């Protein structure tokens, strides 16, 4: 089961840097965006659902340190990264979860997101990458999993010379 929101926020605070610029994929209702915005230099949140992005834009309209991007993370993450200088923390949680969450051309864009991060890693003095729902990676079930195997995350970290750990269903990787 996924960890409760408060537990996830503790992991974000422990392994990310709350005062960094943050990029979040998958805004949903904006609760994590709001949590990060209380301390972050700036929060960029990418939400593909028109309805959820519109609600987030309304919710954060009074905050100067939140930018809501309406679109698929695999299409907009590079552009967002081009707008950022300095230390960066990322919360990758953009995937279809049923209900009102967006069902895009793929259930999870994590493979494309990691490719984009690999191409941009050297641009930032530090990068912390937190990926939610580690339990879903490499799931064995009746249908093929849309998530890559867990070893793909470990290989991503090794190829990019990142240290990593897993805590509370969150894969945490950071530049050395």
C-alpha positions as CSV (number, residue, x, y, z in Angstrom):
1,X,0.0,0.0,0.0
2,X,1.2,3.5,-0.6
3,X,2.4,5.5,2.4
4,X,0.1,8.2,3.9
5,X,0.6,11.7,2.6
6,X,2.3,12.9,5.8
7,X,4.8,10.1,5.6
8,X,5.6,10.9,2.0
9,X,6.1,14.5,2.9
10,X,8.6,13.5,5.6
11,X,10.5,11.6,2.9
12,X,10.4,14.6,0.6
13,X,11.8,16.7,3.4
14,X,14.5,14.2,4.3
15,X,15.8,13.3,0.9
16,X,14.9,16.3,-1.2
17,X,15.8,19.9,-0.2
18,X,12.6,21.8,0.6
19,X,14.3,25.2,-0.2
20,X,15.3,24.1,-3.7
21,X,13.4,24.7,-6.8
22,X,11.0,21.7,-7.2
23,X,9.5,20.1,-10.2
24,X,6.5,17.9,-9.6
25,X,4.9,15.6,-12.2
26,X,1.3,14.8,-11.5
27,X,-0.3,17.7,-9.5
28,X,-3.6,15.9,-8.8
29,X,-5.4,18.0,-6.1
30,X,-2.3,20.1,-5.4
31,X,-1.8,19.1,-1.7
32,X,1.9,18.2,-2.2
33,X,2.4,21.3,-4.4
34,X,1.0,23.3,-1.5
35,X,3.3,21.6,1.0
36,X,6.4,22.2,-1.2
37,X,5.4,25.8,-1.9
38,X,5.5,26.7,1.8
39,X,9.3,26.4,1.7
40,X,10.5,26.0,-1.9
41,X,12.2,28.7,-3.9
42,X,9.7,27.8,-6.7
43,X,7.5,24.8,-7.5
44,X,6.8,23.8,-11.1
45,X,4.0,21.3,-11.3
46,X,3.1,19.5,-14.5
47,X,-0.5,18.2,-14.7
48,X,-1.9,16.7,-17.9
49,X,-5.6,16.8,-16.9
50,X,-7.2,20.0,-18.1
51,X,-9.7,19.9,-15.1
52,X,-7.0,19.3,-12.4
53,X,-4.6,21.9,-13.9
54,X,-7.4,24.5,-14.0
55,X,-8.2,23.8,-10.4
56,X,-4.5,24.0,-9.4
57,X,-4.1,27.3,-11.3
58,X,-7.0,28.7,-9.3
59,X,-5.8,27.3,-6.0
60,X,-2.3,28.7,-6.4
61,X,-3.1,32.0,-8.2
62,X,-2.1,34.0,-5.2
63,X,1.3,32.4,-4.8
64,X,4.2,33.8,-6.8
65,X,6.4,30.7,-6.3
66,X,4.1,28.1,-8.1
67,X,3.8,27.6,-11.8
68,X,1.2,25.1,-13.1
69,X,1.9,23.6,-16.5
70,X,-1.0,21.9,-18.2
71,X,0.4,19.1,-20.3
72,X,2.1,15.7,-20.4
73,X,5.4,15.7,-18.4
74,X,7.1,13.8,-21.2
75,X,6.3,16.8,-23.5
76,X,7.0,19.7,-21.0
77,X,9.7,18.5,-18.6
78,X,12.6,19.7,-20.8
79,X,11.1,23.1,-21.2
80,X,10.5,23.4,-17.5
81,X,14.1,22.4,-16.8
82,X,15.4,25.0,-19.2
83,X,13.7,27.6,-17.0
84,X,15.5,26.6,-13.8
85,X,19.0,27.4,-12.5
86,X,20.5,26.2,-9.2
87,X,19.8,23.2,-7.0
88,X,16.8,21.1,-8.1
89,X,14.6,18.5,-6.4
90,X,12.0,16.5,-8.3
91,X,8.9,14.6,-7.2
92,X,7.9,12.2,-10.0
93,X,4.4,11.0,-9.4
94,X,2.7,11.6,-12.8
95,X,0.9,8.4,-13.7
96,X,-2.7,7.2,-14.2
97,X,-4.2,6.1,-10.9
98,X,-7.8,5.7,-11.9
99,X,-10.6,8.1,-10.9
100,X,-10.1,11.7,-12.1
101,X,-6.4,11.3,-12.8
102,X,-5.3,11.7,-16.4
103,X,-5.0,8.6,-18.6
104,X,-2.6,9.6,-21.3
105,X,-1.0,7.6,-24.1
106,X,0.9,5.6,-21.5
107,X,0.1,4.7,-18.0
108,X,3.3,6.1,-16.7
109,X,5.8,8.4,-18.4
110,X,8.7,7.6,-16.0
111,X,11.0,6.1,-18.7
112,X,10.8,9.3,-20.7
113,X,11.1,11.5,-17.6
114,X,14.3,9.7,-16.6
115,X,15.8,10.1,-20.1
116,X,15.1,13.8,-19.9
117,X,16.7,14.0,-16.5
118,X,19.8,12.1,-17.7
119,X,20.2,14.6,-20.5
120,X,20.0,17.5,-18.1
121,X,21.7,16.3,-15.0
122,X,25.0,18.1,-15.6
123,X,23.3,21.5,-15.8
124,X,22.4,21.6,-12.1
125,X,24.8,21.9,-9.1
126,X,22.7,19.3,-7.4
127,X,19.7,17.2,-8.2
128,X,17.5,15.1,-6.0
129,X,15.0,12.8,-7.7
130,X,12.2,11.2,-5.7
131,X,9.9,8.7,-7.5
132,X,6.7,7.6,-5.9
133,X,5.1,4.2,-6.0
134,X,8.2,2.0,-6.1
135,X,6.0,-1.0,-5.4
136,X,4.6,-0.7,-8.9
137,X,7.9,-1.1,-10.6
138,X,8.4,-4.6,-12.0
139,X,5.1,-5.8,-10.7
140,X,4.2,-9.3,-11.6
141,X,0.6,-9.7,-12.5
142,X,-1.6,-11.0,-15.3
143,X,-0.8,-8.2,-17.7
144,X,2.5,-6.6,-18.5
145,X,3.4,-3.8,-16.2
146,X,3.6,-0.3,-17.7
147,X,6.4,0.4,-15.2
148,X,10.0,-0.7,-15.9
149,X,11.6,-3.2,-13.6
150,X,13.1,-1.9,-10.4
151,X,16.5,-2.6,-11.8
152,X,15.9,0.2,-14.4
153,X,15.8,2.7,-11.5
154,X,19.0,1.3,-10.0
155,X,20.7,1.3,-13.5
156,X,19.5,4.9,-14.0
157,X,21.2,5.9,-10.8
158,X,24.4,4.0,-11.5
159,X,24.7,5.4,-15.1
160,X,24.3,8.9,-13.8
161,X,26.6,8.5,-10.8
162,X,23.7,9.0,-8.3
163,X,23.4,7.6,-4.8
164,X,20.1,6.0,-4.1
165,X,17.8,4.4,-1.5
166,X,14.2,3.4,-1.2
167,X,12.1,4.6,1.7
168,X,8.3,4.4,2.3
169,X,7.6,3.3,-1.3
170,X,9.7,6.1,-2.7
171,X,12.9,5.7,-4.8
172,X,15.3,8.5,-3.8
173,X,18.3,9.3,-5.9
174,X,20.7,12.3,-5.5
175,X,23.8,13.6,-7.2
176,X,27.1,13.0,-5.3
